Amino acid sequence: MFTLSDVPILLVSLFILLPLITIIHQAGHVFFVWLFGGKVTFVIGAGKKIFSFGSIEIRRIYFWHSFFQFEELKHDTTFSHLLVFIGGSLFNFISILIVNGLILMDILAPHIFFYNFVYFSIYYIFFALFPARYSEDHPSDMMAIYDLLKYGKRCDPLD
């Protein structure tokens, strides 16, 4: 049962964990864009821009949303685009393995914070790999992969 004593962990989950998981996810996409020689814009949050450094932009509602956009890849193949699209979920999965591994090695103590980190990371992976269109030009990662493999569309989805 959810009680008032659960509010602090809810707030930590909403304002720290989810943005962290989102950043890890987007970093996976950005890593593969960088690896294949593309230029990327990485936006954390929504609303008015607070500041930017390099190709990273931080917006006022930092916990709400994030996305990346990339320009032409130097190594522009179907495989490179597939890795760009799957990179976010791959990084989330690796972060789950790291957290669970550190707990198993007794480096981190089991705590609701880490439980929620893994829980919300799985949630994030599930919805990234669920083939859906959020709008005409905004496919999920799996839908972008589907479009890539079926139609050869090498789109730059807002993620």
ROMARMI-41940 format. One record per atom (N, C-alpha, C, O): residue number from 1; y negated, z negated, x; atom name; residue in one letter. Coordinates in steps of 0.02 Angstrom, whole numbers, padded with zeros to 5 digits. Example, Ala and Ser with C-alpha at 12.3 -4.5 7.8 and 13.67 -1.06 7.14 Angstrom:
<1, <00284, -00390, 00660>, N, A>
<1, <00225, -00390, 00615>, CA, A>
<1, <00165, -00390, 00660>, C, A>
<1, <00166, -00423, 00712>, O, A>
<2, <00112, -00354, 00642>, N, S>
<2, <00053, -00357, 00684>, CA, S>
<2, <-00002, -00394, 00645>, C, S>
<2, <-00057, -00402, 00670>, O, S>
# end
This chain:
<1, <00059, 00000, 00042>, N, M>
<1, <00000, 00000, 00000>, CA, M>
<1, <-00062, 00000, 00044>, C, M>
<1, <-00066, -00036, 00094>, O, M>
<2, <-00110, 00040, 00025>, N, F>
<2, <-00173, 00044, 00062>, CA, F>
<2, <-00218, -00013, 00040>, C, F>
<2, <-00230, -00023, -00019>, O, F>
<3, <-00243, -00052, 00089>, N, T>
<3, <-00287, -00108, 00074>, CA, T>
<3, <-00350, -00101, 00117>, C, T>
<3, <-00356, -00056, 00159>, O, T>
<4, <-00396, -00147, 00106>, N, L>
<4, <-00458, -00147, 00146>, CA, L>
<4, <-00444, -00156, 00221>, C, L>
<4, <-00483, -00132, 00262>, O, L>
<5, <-00390, -00189, 00237>, N, S>
<5, <-00374, -00198, 00308>, CA, S>
<5, <-00355, -00132, 00342>, C, S>
<5, <-00354, -00128, 00403>, O, S>
<6, <-00339, -00081, 00302>, N, D>
<6, <-00321, -00016, 00329>, CA, D>
<6, <-00382, 00029, 00342>, C, D>
<6, <-00376, 00081, 00374>, O, D>
<7, <-00440, 00008, 00319>, N, V>
<7, <-00501, 00049, 00326>, CA, V>
<7, <-00519, 00062, 00399>, C, V>
<7, <-00536, 00119, 00415>, O, V>
<8, <-00515, 00013, 00444>, N, P>
<8, <-00533, 00028, 00513>, CA, P>
<8, <-00489, 00083, 00545>, C, P>
<8, <-00515, 00127, 00579>, O, P>
<9, <-00424, 00081, 00534>, N, I>
<9, <-00381, 00133, 00563>, CA, I>
<9, <-00393, 00200, 00529>, C, I>
<9, <-00387, 00252, 00561>, O, I>
<10, <-00411, 00199, 00465>, N, L>
<10, <-00429, 00261, 00430>, CA, L>
<10, <-00491, 00291, 00463>, C, L>
<10, <-00493, 00351, 00477>, O, L>
<11, <-00542, 00250, 00476>, N, L>
<11, <-00604, 00274, 00507>, CA, L>
<11, <-00591, 00300, 00578>, C, L>
<11, <-00619, 00351, 00597>, O, L>
<12, <-00549, 00265, 00616>, N, V>
<12, <-00531, 00288, 00683>, CA, V>
<12, <-00495, 00355, 00678>, C, V>
<12, <-00508, 00401, 00717>, O, V>
<13, <-00450, 00361, 00629>, N, S>
<13, <-00413, 00424, 00620>, CA, S>
<13, <-00460, 00481, 00602>, C, S>
<13, <-00453, 00536, 00629>, O, S>
<14, <-00506, 00469, 00557>, N, L>
<14, <-00552, 00522, 00535>, CA, L>
<14, <-00603, 00542, 00587>, C, L>
<14, <-00617, 00601, 00596>, O, L>
<15, <-00631, 00493, 00622>, N, F>
<15, <-00688, 00507, 00666>, CA, F>
<15, <-00670, 00512, 00740>, C, F>
<15, <-00712, 00533, 00780>, O, F>
<16, <-00609, 00492, 00759>, N, I>
<16, <-00589, 00498, 00830>, CA, I>
<16, <-00526, 00540, 00836>, C, I>
<16, <-00525, 00589, 00873>, O, I>
<17, <-00472, 00520, 00800>, N, L>
<17, <-00408, 00556, 00809>, CA, L>
<17, <-00410, 00628, 00786>, C, L>
<17, <-00391, 00673, 00824>, O, L>
<18, <-00433, 00641, 00725>, N, L>
<18, <-00434, 00710, 00701>, CA, L>
<18, <-00478, 00756, 00743>, C, L>
<18, <-00457, 00812, 00759>, O, L>
<19, <-00537, 00734, 00763>, N, P>
<19, <-00576, 00777, 00809>, CA, P>
<19, <-00540, 00788, 00876>, C, P>
<19, <-00543, 00843, 00903>, O, P>
<20, <-00507, 00736, 00902>, N, L>
<20, <-00470, 00743, 00965>, CA, L>
<20, <-00413, 00793, 00957>, C, L>
<20, <-00403, 00836, 01000>, O, L>
<21, <-00376, 00788, 00903>, N, I>
<21, <-00320, 00834, 00889>, CA, I>
<21, <-00347, 00905, 00880>, C, I>
<21, <-00316, 00953, 00903>, O, I>
<22, <-00403, 00911, 00847>, N, T>
<22, <-00434, 00977, 00837>, CA, T>
<22, <-00456, 01006, 00904>, C, T>
<22, <-00445, 01066, 00916>, O, T>
<23, <-00485, 00966, 00947>, N, I>
<23, <-00506, 00989, 01013>, CA, I>
<23, <-00446, 01011, 01054>, C, I>
<23, <-00449, 01062, 01089>, O, I>
<24, <-00392, 00973, 01051>, N, I>
<24, <-00330, 00991, 01087>, CA, I>
<24, <-00305, 01059, 01061>, C, I>
<24, <-00286, 01102, 01100>, O, I>
<25, <-00305, 01067, 00995>, N, H>
<25, <-00282, 01130, 00965>, CA, H>
<25, <-00325, 01188, 00988>, C, H>
<25, <-00299, 01239, 01011>, O, H>
<26, <-00390, 01181, 00983>, N, Q>
<26, <-00435, 01235, 01003>, CA, Q>
<26, <-00430, 01248, 01078>, C, Q>
<26, <-00436, 01305, 01101>, O, Q>
<27, <-00420, 01195, 01117>, N, A>
<27, <-00413, 01203, 01190>, CA, A>
<27, <-00353, 01247, 01207>, C, A>
<27, <-00354, 01283, 01256>, O, A>
<28, <-00300, 01242, 01166>, N, G>
<28, <-00243, 01286, 01176>, CA, G>
<28, <-00260, 01359, 01167>, C, G>
<28, <-00241, 01401, 01207>, O, G>
<29, <-00298, 01374, 01115>, N, H>
<29, <-00321, 01443, 01105>, CA, H>
<29, <-00366, 01465, 01163>, C, H>
<29, <-00357, 01519, 01191>, O, H>
<30, <-00414, 01423, 01179>, N, V>
<30, <-00463, 01438, 01232>, CA, V>
<30, <-00428, 01449, 01299>, C, V>
<30, <-00446, 01494, 01337>, O, V>
<31, <-00378, 01407, 01314>, N, F>
<31, <-00342, 01414, 01377>, CA, F>
<31, <-00312, 01484, 01384>, C, F>
<31, <-00319, 01515, 01436>, O, F>
<32, <-00279, 01508, 01331>, N, F>
<32, <-00247, 01573, 01336>, CA, F>
<32, <-00298, 01631, 01336>, C, F>
<32, <-00286, 01682, 01368>, O, F>
<33, <-00354, 01622, 01301>, N, V>
<33, <-00407, 01673, 01306>, CA, V>
<33, <-00431, 01676, 01378>, C, V>
<33, <-00438, 01730, 01407>, O, V>
<34, <-00444, 01618, 01407>, N, W>
<34, <-00466, 01615, 01477>, CA, W>
<34, <-00414, 01645, 01524>, C, W>
<34, <-00431, 01682, 01569>, O, W>
<35, <-00349, 01628, 01513>, N, L>
<35, <-00295, 01652, 01555>, CA, L>
<35, <-00291, 01728, 01555>, C, L>
<35, <-00275, 01759, 01606>, O, L>
<36, <-00306, 01759, 01498>, N, F>
<36, <-00302, 01831, 01492>, CA, F>
<36, <-00369, 01866, 01501>, C, F>
<36, <-00377, 01925, 01483>, O, F>
<37, <-00418, 01830, 01527>, N, G>
<37, <-00481, 01860, 01548>, CA, G>
<37, <-00531, 01873, 01494>, C, G>
<37, <-00576, 01914, 01503>, O, G>
<38, <-00526, 01838, 01439>, N, G>
<38, <-00574, 01847, 01385>, CA, G>
<38, <-00632, 01798, 01390>, C, G>
<38, <-00628, 01748, 01426>, O, G>
<39, <-00685, 01813, 01355>, N, K>
<39, <-00742, 01768, 01350>, CA, K>
<39, <-00736, 01733, 01282>, C, K>
<39, <-00720, 01765, 01232>, O, K>
<40, <-00750, 01669, 01282>, N, V>
<40, <-00738, 01630, 01221>, CA, V>
<40, <-00799, 01588, 01204>, C, V>
<40, <-00836, 01566, 01248>, O, V>
<41, <-00808, 01577, 01140>, N, T>
<41, <-00856, 01529, 01115>, CA, T>
<41, <-00816, 01477, 01078>, C, T>
<41, <-00775, 01493, 01034>, O, T>
<42, <-00826, 01414, 01094>, N, F>
<42, <-00788, 01358, 01068>, CA, F>
<42, <-00837, 01312, 01032>, C, F>
<42, <-00879, 01281, 01064>, O, F>
<43, <-00831, 01307, 00966>, N, V>
<43, <-00878, 01267, 00926>, CA, V>
<43, <-00841, 01207, 00898>, C, V>
<43, <-00790, 01214, 00865>, O, V>
<44, <-00869, 01148, 00911>, N, I>
<44, <-00841, 01086, 00886>, CA, I>
<44, <-00887, 01060, 00831>, C, I>
<44, <-00945, 01044, 00845>, O, I>
<45, <-00862, 01057, 00771>, N, G>
<45, <-00901, 01030, 00715>, CA, G>
<45, <-00931, 01083, 00671>, C, G>
<45, <-00920, 01143, 00680>, O, G>
<46, <-00970, 01060, 00625>, N, A>
<46, <-01004, 01103, 00577>, CA, A>
<46, <-01076, 01079, 00571>, C, A>
<46, <-01094, 01025, 00593>, O, A>
<47, <-01116, 01120, 00540>, N, G>
<47, <-01186, 01102, 00530>, CA, G>
<47, <-01229, 01124, 00588>, C, G>
<47, <-01212, 01169, 00626>, O, G>
<48, <-01286, 01090, 00594>, N, K>
<48, <-01336, 01107, 00645>, CA, K>
<48, <-01310, 01092, 00715>, C, K>
<48, <-01278, 01041, 00728>, O, K>
<49, <-01325, 01138, 00761>, N, K>
<49, <-01305, 01129, 00831>, CA, K>
<49, <-01345, 01072, 00862>, C, K>
<49, <-01406, 01068, 00855>, O, K>
<50, <-01309, 01027, 00895>, N, I>
<50, <-01341, 00971, 00930>, CA, I>
<50, <-01356, 00993, 01002>, C, I>
<50, <-01413, 00987, 01026>, O, I>
<51, <-01305, 01018, 01037>, N, F>
<51, <-01314, 01043, 01104>, CA, F>
<51, <-01255, 01087, 01123>, C, F>
<51, <-01204, 01089, 01088>, O, F>
<52, <-01263, 01122, 01179>, N, S>
<52, <-01208, 01162, 01204>, CA, S>
<52, <-01209, 01158, 01280>, C, S>
<52, <-01261, 01147, 01311>, O, S>
<53, <-01151, 01169, 01309>, N, F>
<53, <-01146, 01175, 01381>, CA, F>
<53, <-01094, 01229, 01395>, C, F>
<53, <-01036, 01225, 01374>, O, F>
<54, <-01117, 01281, 01430>, N, G>
<54, <-01074, 01339, 01441>, CA, G>
<54, <-01059, 01372, 01374>, C, G>
<54, <-01103, 01385, 01334>, O, G>
<55, <-00996, 01385, 01364>, N, S>
<55, <-00975, 01417, 01301>, CA, S>
<55, <-00952, 01368, 01248>, C, S>
<55, <-00923, 01387, 01198>, O, S>
<56, <-00965, 01303, 01260>, N, I>
<56, <-00946, 01251, 01212>, CA, I>
<56, <-01008, 01228, 01175>, C, I>
<56, <-01060, 01213, 01205>, O, I>
<57, <-01003, 01225, 01109>, N, E>
<57, <-01058, 01204, 01066>, CA, E>
<57, <-01037, 01144, 01023>, C, E>
<57, <-00983, 01146, 00993>, O, E>
<58, <-01078, 01093, 01022>, N, I>
<58, <-01064, 01033, 00982>, CA, I>
<58, <-01113, 01033, 00923>, C, I>
<58, <-01173, 01040, 00932>, O, I>
<59, <-01085, 01025, 00864>, N, R>
<59, <-01127, 01023, 00804>, CA, R>
<59, <-01127, 00953, 00773>, C, R>
<59, <-01085, 00911, 00789>, O, R>
<60, <-01176, 00942, 00729>, N, R>
<60, <-01190, 00877, 00701>, CA, R>
<60, <-01129, 00843, 00669>, C, R>
<60, <-01115, 00785, 00683>, O, R>
<61, <-01093, 00879, 00627>, N, I>
<61, <-01035, 00850, 00592>, CA, I>
<61, <-00974, 00866, 00634>, C, I>
<61, <-00932, 00907, 00616>, O, I>
<62, <-00968, 00832, 00692>, N, Y>
<62, <-00918, 00847, 00743>, CA, Y>
<62, <-00846, 00839, 00718>, C, Y>
<62, <-00801, 00871, 00746>, O, Y>
<63, <-00833, 00799, 00669>, N, F>
<63, <-00766, 00784, 00645>, CA, F>
<63, <-00742, 00832, 00591>, C, F>
<63, <-00685, 00827, 00569>, O, F>
<64, <-00785, 00876, 00568>, N, W>
<64, <-00771, 00916, 00509>, CA, W>
<64, <-00728, 00977, 00523>, C, W>
<64, <-00679, 00989, 00488>, O, W>
<65, <-00744, 01015, 00573>, N, H>
<65, <-00713, 01079, 00583>, CA, H>
<65, <-00725, 01101, 00655>, C, H>
<65, <-00770, 01076, 00688>, O, H>
<66, <-00686, 01146, 00679>, N, S>
<66, <-00700, 01178, 00743>, CA, S>
<66, <-00670, 01248, 00741>, C, S>
<66, <-00626, 01262, 00701>, O, S>
<67, <-00694, 01290, 00785>, N, F>
<67, <-00666, 01357, 00788>, CA, F>
<67, <-00682, 01387, 00856>, C, F>
<67, <-00723, 01361, 00894>, O, F>
<68, <-00648, 01441, 00870>, N, F>
<68, <-00661, 01478, 00931>, CA, F>
<68, <-00667, 01551, 00913>, C, F>
<68, <-00637, 01574, 00864>, O, F>
<69, <-00704, 01588, 00952>, N, Q>
<69, <-00708, 01660, 00946>, CA, Q>
<69, <-00703, 01688, 01016>, C, Q>
<69, <-00729, 01658, 01064>, O, Q>
<70, <-00670, 01744, 01021>, N, F>
<70, <-00664, 01773, 01088>, CA, F>
<70, <-00680, 01847, 01086>, C, F>
<70, <-00672, 01882, 01036>, O, F>
<71, <-00703, 01870, 01144>, N, E>
<71, <-00716, 01940, 01153>, CA, E>
<71, <-00656, 01971, 01187>, C, E>
<71, <-00608, 01936, 01206>, O, E>
<72, <-00658, 02034, 01196>, N, E>
<72, <-00604, 02074, 01224>, CA, E>
<72, <-00568, 02039, 01283>, C, E>
<72, <-00599, 02012, 01328>, O, E>
<73, <-00501, 02041, 01280>, N, L>
<73, <-00461, 02014, 01334>, CA, L>
<73, <-00452, 02067, 01388>, C, L>
<73, <-00442, 02126, 01372>, O, L>
<74, <-00455, 02048, 01452>, N, K>
<74, <-00443, 02095, 01506>, CA, K>
<74, <-00370, 02118, 01505>, C, K>
<74, <-00355, 02176, 01518>, O, K>
<75, <-00325, 02072, 01490>, N, H>
<75, <-00254, 02087, 01484>, CA, H>
<75, <-00239, 02090, 01409>, C, H>
<75, <-00213, 02043, 01380>, O, H>
<76, <-00256, 02146, 01380>, N, D>
<76, <-00255, 02155, 01307>, CA, D>
<76, <-00188, 02185, 01284>, C, D>
<76, <-00181, 02245, 01275>, O, D>
<77, <-00139, 02140, 01273>, N, T>
<77, <-00073, 02161, 01250>, CA, T>
<77, <-00055, 02122, 01187>, C, T>
<77, <-00087, 02072, 01170>, O, T>
<78, <-00005, 02145, 01153>, N, T>
<78, <00019, 02108, 01094>, CA, T>
<78, <00041, 02038, 01115>, C, T>
<78, <00027, 01990, 01081>, O, T>
<79, <00075, 02033, 01172>, N, F>
<79, <00099, 01968, 01196>, CA, F>
<79, <00041, 01921, 01212>, C, F>
<79, <00044, 01862, 01195>, O, F>
<80, <-00012, 01947, 01243>, N, S>
<80, <-00069, 01903, 01259>, CA, S>
<80, <-00102, 01878, 01195>, C, S>
<80, <-00122, 01819, 01192>, O, S>
<81, <-00109, 01920, 01145>, N, H>
<81, <-00138, 01898, 01082>, CA, H>
<81, <-00092, 01848, 01047>, C, H>
<81, <-00116, 01799, 01017>, O, H>
<82, <-00027, 01859, 01050>, N, L>
<82, <00020, 01812, 01021>, CA, L>
<82, <00012, 01743, 01052>, C, L>
<82, <00011, 01693, 01017>, O, L>
<83, <00006, 01740, 01118>, N, L>
<83, <-00004, 01676, 01151>, CA, L>
<83, <-00071, 01644, 01134>, C, L>
<83, <-00075, 01583, 01127>, O, L>
<84, <-00123, 01684, 01126>, N, V>
<84, <-00188, 01656, 01106>, CA, V>
<84, <-00181, 01624, 01037>, C, V>
<84, <-00206, 01568, 01027>, O, V>
<85, <-00147, 01657, 00990>, N, F>
<85, <-00141, 01631, 00922>, CA, F>
<85, <-00095, 01570, 00919>, C, F>
<85, <-00108, 01525, 00879>, O, F>
<86, <-00042, 01568, 00959>, N, I>
<86, <00005, 01512, 00956>, CA, I>
<86, <-00016, 01454, 01002>, C, I>
<86, <00011, 01399, 00998>, O, I>
<87, <-00065, 01468, 01046>, N, G>
<87, <-00086, 01419, 01096>, CA, G>
<87, <-00108, 01352, 01068>, C, G>
<87, <-00094, 01300, 01098>, O, G>
<88, <-00142, 01352, 01012>, N, G>
<88, <-00165, 01289, 00983>, CA, G>
<88, <-00107, 01244, 00963>, C, G>
<88, <-00106, 01185, 00980>, O, G>
<89, <-00058, 01272, 00928>, N, S>
<89, <00000, 01233, 00907>, CA, S>
<89, <00041, 01212, 00967>, C, S>
<89, <00069, 01157, 00968>, O, S>
<90, <00045, 01255, 01017>, N, L>
<90, <00082, 01238, 01078>, CA, L>
<90, <00050, 01178, 01113>, C, L>
<90, <00086, 01132, 01134>, O, L>
<91, <-00016, 01177, 01118>, N, F>
<91, <-00050, 01120, 01149>, CA, F>
<91, <-00041, 01057, 01107>, C, F>
<91, <-00032, 01002, 01135>, O, F>
<92, <-00043, 01063, 01040>, N, N>
<92, <-00031, 01004, 00998>, CA, N>
<92, <00039, 00977, 01009>, C, N>
<92, <00049, 00917, 01015>, O, N>
<93, <00088, 01022, 01013>, N, F>
<93, <00158, 01002, 01023>, CA, F>
<93, <00166, 00968, 01091>, C, F>
<93, <00200, 00916, 01096>, O, F>
<94, <00136, 00996, 01143>, N, I>
<94, <00140, 00966, 01209>, CA, I>
<94, <00108, 00897, 01209>, C, I>
<94, <00133, 00851, 01241>, O, I>
<95, <00052, 00889, 01173>, N, S>
<95, <00019, 00823, 01170>, CA, S>
<95, <00064, 00772, 01135>, C, S>
<95, <00064, 00713, 01155>, O, S>
<96, <00102, 00793, 01085>, N, I>
<96, <00150, 00748, 01052>, CA, I>
<96, <00203, 00726, 01102>, C, I>
<96, <00220, 00667, 01106>, O, I>
<97, <00230, 00774, 01140>, N, L>
<97, <00281, 00758, 01190>, CA, L>
<97, <00254, 00709, 01242>, C, L>
<97, <00289, 00663, 01263>, O, L>
<98, <00192, 00720, 01263>, N, I>
<98, <00162, 00675, 01313>, CA, I>
<98, <00154, 00605, 01285>, C, I>
<98, <00174, 00556, 01318>, O, I>
<99, <00126, 00599, 01226>, N, V>
<99, <00116, 00532, 01196>, CA, V>
<99, <00183, 00497, 01186>, C, V>
<99, <00191, 00438, 01205>, O, V>
<100, <00232, 00532, 01157>, N, N>
<100, <00298, 00500, 01146>, CA, N>
<100, <00331, 00484, 01213>, C, N>
<100, <00363, 00431, 01219>, O, N>
<101, <00324, 00527, 01263>, N, G>
<101, <00353, 00513, 01328>, CA, G>
<101, <00322, 00452, 01361>, C, G>
<101, <00357, 00411, 01390>, O, G>
<102, <00256, 00445, 01355>, N, L>
<102, <00222, 00387, 01384>, CA, L>
<102, <00243, 00322, 01348>, C, L>
<102, <00246, 00269, 01379>, O, L>
<103, <00256, 00327, 01284>, N, I>
<103, <00280, 00268, 01247>, CA, I>
<103, <00351, 00252, 01268>, C, I>
<103, <00368, 00194, 01280>, O, I>
<104, <00394, 00302, 01275>, N, L>
<104, <00464, 00291, 01296>, CA, L>
<104, <00468, 00263, 01367>, C, L>
<104, <00514, 00224, 01382>, O, L>
<105, <00421, 00281, 01410>, N, M>
<105, <00420, 00255, 01478>, CA, M>
<105, <00383, 00188, 01483>, C, M>
<105, <00372, 00163, 01538>, O, M>
<106, <00364, 00160, 01426>, N, D>
<106, <00328, 00096, 01423>, CA, D>
<106, <00261, 00097, 01459>, C, D>
<106, <00236, 00046, 01482>, O, D>
<107, <00231, 00156, 01464>, N, I>
<107, <00163, 00161, 01492>, CA, I>
<107, <00113, 00148, 01437>, C, I>
<107, <00062, 00116, 01448>, O, I>
<108, <00127, 00173, 01376>, N, L>
<108, <00087, 00157, 01317>, CA, L>
<108, <00129, 00113, 01271>, C, L>
<108, <00190, 00123, 01265>, O, L>
<109, <00097, 00065, 01240>, N, A>
<109, <00132, 00023, 01192>, CA, A>
<109, <00132, 00058, 01124>, C, A>
<109, <00083, 00090, 01105>, O, A>
<110, <00187, 00051, 01087>, N, P>
<110, <00187, 00080, 01020>, CA, P>
<110, <00130, 00050, 00979>, C, P>
<110, <00122, -00011, 00977>, O, P>
<111, <00092, 00091, 00946>, N, H>
<111, <00034, 00068, 00908>, CA, H>
<111, <00020, 00118, 00853>, C, H>
<111, <00037, 00176, 00859>, O, H>
<112, <-00010, 00095, 00799>, N, I>
<112, <-00027, 00139, 00743>, CA, I>
<112, <-00072, 00196, 00765>, C, I>
<112, <-00069, 00250, 00736>, O, I>
<113, <-00113, 00185, 00815>, N, F>
<113, <-00157, 00238, 00841>, CA, F>
<113, <-00115, 00297, 00864>, C, F>
<113, <-00130, 00355, 00847>, O, F>
<114, <-00063, 00284, 00903>, N, F>
<114, <-00020, 00337, 00930>, CA, F>
<114, <00024, 00367, 00875>, C, F>
<114, <00037, 00427, 00874>, O, F>
<115, <00046, 00325, 00829>, N, Y>
<115, <00084, 00349, 00772>, CA, Y>
<115, <00042, 00400, 00732>, C, Y>
<115, <00065, 00454, 00716>, O, Y>
<116, <-00020, 00381, 00718>, N, N>
<116, <-00065, 00426, 00681>, CA, N>
<116, <-00081, 00489, 00722>, C, N>
<116, <-00088, 00543, 00694>, O, N>
<117, <-00087, 00481, 00787>, N, F>
<117, <-00100, 00540, 00829>, CA, F>
<117, <-00043, 00590, 00821>, C, F>
<117, <-00056, 00650, 00810>, O, F>
<118, <00019, 00568, 00826>, N, V>
<118, <00076, 00612, 00819>, CA, V>
<118, <00081, 00639, 00748>, C, V>
<118, <00093, 00698, 00737>, O, V>
<119, <00070, 00595, 00699>, N, Y>
<119, <00074, 00615, 00629>, CA, Y>
<119, <00024, 00671, 00613>, C, Y>
<119, <00042, 00722, 00584>, O, Y>
<120, <-00038, 00661, 00631>, N, F>
<120, <-00089, 00711, 00616>, CA, F>
<120, <-00082, 00773, 00660>, C, F>
<120, <-00103, 00828, 00639>, O, F>
<121, <-00054, 00767, 00719>, N, S>
<121, <-00040, 00826, 00760>, CA, S>
<121, <00013, 00870, 00727>, C, S>
<121, <00006, 00931, 00726>, O, S>
<122, <00065, 00838, 00699>, N, I>
<122, <00116, 00876, 00663>, CA, I>
<122, <00085, 00909, 00602>, C, I>
<122, <00100, 00967, 00586>, O, I>
<123, <00043, 00873, 00567>, N, Y>
<123, <00007, 00900, 00509>, CA, Y>
<123, <-00033, 00963, 00530>, C, Y>
<123, <-00032, 01014, 00496>, O, Y>
<124, <-00068, 00957, 00586>, N, Y>
<124, <-00109, 01012, 00610>, CA, Y>
<124, <-00066, 01072, 00628>, C, Y>
<124, <-00083, 01129, 00611>, O, Y>
<125, <-00010, 01060, 00661>, N, I>
<125, <00036, 01114, 00680>, CA, I>
<125, <00063, 01148, 00617>, C, I>
<125, <00066, 01209, 00613>, O, I>
<126, <00083, 01108, 00568>, N, F>
<126, <00111, 01135, 00506>, CA, F>
<126, <00063, 01184, 00474>, C, F>
<126, <00082, 01240, 00456>, O, F>
<127, <00000, 01164, 00465>, N, F>
<127, <-00047, 01208, 00431>, CA, F>
<127, <-00069, 01267, 00474>, C, F>
<127, <-00088, 01319, 00447>, O, F>
<128, <-00067, 01260, 00540>, N, A>
<128, <-00082, 01318, 00584>, CA, A>
<128, <-00025, 01369, 00580>, C, A>
<128, <-00037, 01429, 00584>, O, A>
<129, <00036, 01345, 00571>, N, L>
<129, <00094, 01390, 00570>, CA, L>
<129, <00114, 01411, 00499>, C, L>
<129, <00162, 01447, 00490>, O, L>
<130, <00077, 01388, 00450>, N, F>
<130, <00089, 01408, 00381>, CA, F>
<130, <00052, 01475, 00371>, C, F>
<130, <-00009, 01477, 00379>, O, F>
<131, <00088, 01528, 00353>, N, P>
<131, <00055, 01593, 00348>, CA, P>
<131, <00011, 01598, 00285>, C, P>
<131, <00036, 01606, 00230>, O, P>
<132, <-00053, 01592, 00295>, N, A>
<132, <-00100, 01592, 00239>, CA, A>
<132, <-00166, 01623, 00260>, C, A>
<132, <-00182, 01626, 00320>, O, A>
<133, <-00203, 01646, 00212>, N, R>
<133, <-00271, 01670, 00224>, CA, R>
<133, <-00320, 01621, 00191>, C, R>
<133, <-00319, 01611, 00131>, O, R>
<134, <-00362, 01593, 00233>, N, Y>
<134, <-00412, 01546, 00206>, CA, Y>
<134, <-00469, 01585, 00174>, C, Y>
<134, <-00501, 01562, 00127>, O, Y>
<135, <-00481, 01644, 00200>, N, S>
<135, <-00528, 01692, 00171>, CA, S>
<135, <-00508, 01760, 00199>, C, S>
<135, <-00461, 01766, 00238>, O, S>
<136, <-00543, 01811, 00179>, N, E>
<136, <-00526, 01880, 00201>, CA, E>
<136, <-00523, 01886, 00277>, C, E>
<136, <-00477, 01918, 00304>, O, E>
<137, <-00570, 01857, 00311>, N, D>
<137, <-00574, 01862, 00384>, CA, D>
<137, <-00553, 01798, 00420>, C, D>
<137, <-00572, 01788, 00478>, O, D>
<138, <-00516, 01756, 00387>, N, H>
<138, <-00498, 01691, 00417>, CA, H>
<138, <-00424, 01676, 00403>, C, H>
<138, <-00408, 01637, 00358>, O, H>
<139, <-00380, 01707, 00442>, N, P>
<139, <-00308, 01692, 00433>, CA, P>
<139, <-00288, 01629, 00471>, C, P>
<139, <-00321, 01610, 00520>, O, P>
<140, <-00234, 01597, 00449>, N, S>
<140, <-00204, 01544, 00488>, CA, S>
<140, <-00177, 01575, 00552>, C, S>
<140, <-00173, 01636, 00557>, O, S>
<141, <-00159, 01534, 00601>, N, D>
<141, <-00132, 01561, 00663>, CA, D>
<141, <-00070, 01604, 00650>, C, D>
<141, <-00063, 01658, 00679>, O, D>
<142, <-00026, 01580, 00607>, N, M>
<142, <00035, 01618, 00593>, CA, M>
<142, <00020, 01683, 00556>, C, M>
<142, <00053, 01734, 00568>, O, M>
<143, <-00029, 01683, 00512>, N, M>
<143, <-00047, 01745, 00478>, CA, M>
<143, <-00078, 01794, 00527>, C, M>
<143, <-00066, 01854, 00521>, O, M>
<144, <-00116, 01770, 00576>, N, A>
<144, <-00143, 01813, 00628>, CA, A>
<144, <-00086, 01843, 00669>, C, A>
<144, <-00089, 01901, 00688>, O, A>
<145, <-00034, 01803, 00683>, N, I>
<145, <00024, 01828, 00719>, CA, I>
<145, <00061, 01881, 00677>, C, I>
<145, <00082, 01932, 00703>, O, I>
<146, <00068, 01867, 00613>, N, Y>
<146, <00100, 01915, 00567>, CA, Y>
<146, <00062, 01981, 00567>, C, Y>
<146, <00092, 02035, 00573>, O, Y>
<147, <-00004, 01977, 00559>, N, D>
<147, <-00046, 02037, 00559>, CA, D>
<147, <-00040, 02075, 00625>, C, D>
<147, <-00038, 02136, 00627>, O, D>
<148, <-00036, 02038, 00679>, N, L>
<148, <-00029, 02067, 00746>, CA, L>
<148, <00037, 02105, 00752>, C, L>
<148, <00038, 02162, 00775>, O, L>
<149, <00092, 02073, 00732>, N, L>
<149, <00158, 02103, 00741>, CA, L>
<149, <00172, 02158, 00690>, C, L>
<149, <00203, 02209, 00707>, O, L>
<150, <00148, 02150, 00629>, N, K>
<150, <00163, 02200, 00577>, CA, K>
<150, <00114, 02259, 00579>, C, K>
<150, <00135, 02317, 00573>, O, K>
<151, <00049, 02245, 00588>, N, Y>
<151, <-00001, 02297, 00583>, CA, Y>
<151, <-00035, 02313, 00649>, C, Y>
<151, <-00075, 02360, 00653>, O, Y>
<152, <-00020, 02275, 00700>, N, G>
<152, <-00053, 02286, 00765>, CA, G>
<152, <-00125, 02262, 00766>, C, G>
<152, <-00163, 02280, 00810>, O, G>
<153, <-00145, 02221, 00716>, N, K>
<153, <-00214, 02195, 00712>, CA, K>
<153, <-00225, 02143, 00766>, C, K>
<153, <-00194, 02090, 00765>, O, K>
<154, <-00268, 02159, 00812>, N, R>
<154, <-00286, 02111, 00864>, CA, R>
<154, <-00353, 02081, 00846>, C, R>
<154, <-00403, 02091, 00880>, O, R>
<155, <-00352, 02044, 00792>, N, C>
<155, <-00414, 02016, 00766>, CA, C>
<155, <-00434, 01954, 00805>, C, C>
<155, <-00395, 01924, 00841>, O, C>
<156, <-00495, 01936, 00796>, N, D>
<156, <-00523, 01875, 00824>, CA, D>
<156, <-00537, 01829, 00765>, C, D>
<156, <-00593, 01826, 00740>, O, D>
<157, <-00486, 01793, 00741>, N, P>
<157, <-00498, 01752, 00682>, CA, P>
<157, <-00540, 01691, 00699>, C, P>
<157, <-00536, 01663, 00753>, O, P>
<158, <-00581, 01672, 00651>, N, L>
<158, <-00612, 01607, 00658>, CA, L>
<158, <-00556, 01558, 00645>, C, L>
<158, <-00520, 01564, 00595>, O, L>
<159, <-00549, 01510, 00688>, N, D>
<159, <-00491, 01465, 00682>, CA, D>
<159, <-00514, 01395, 00664>, C, D>
<159, <-00473, 01350, 00656>, O, D>
# end
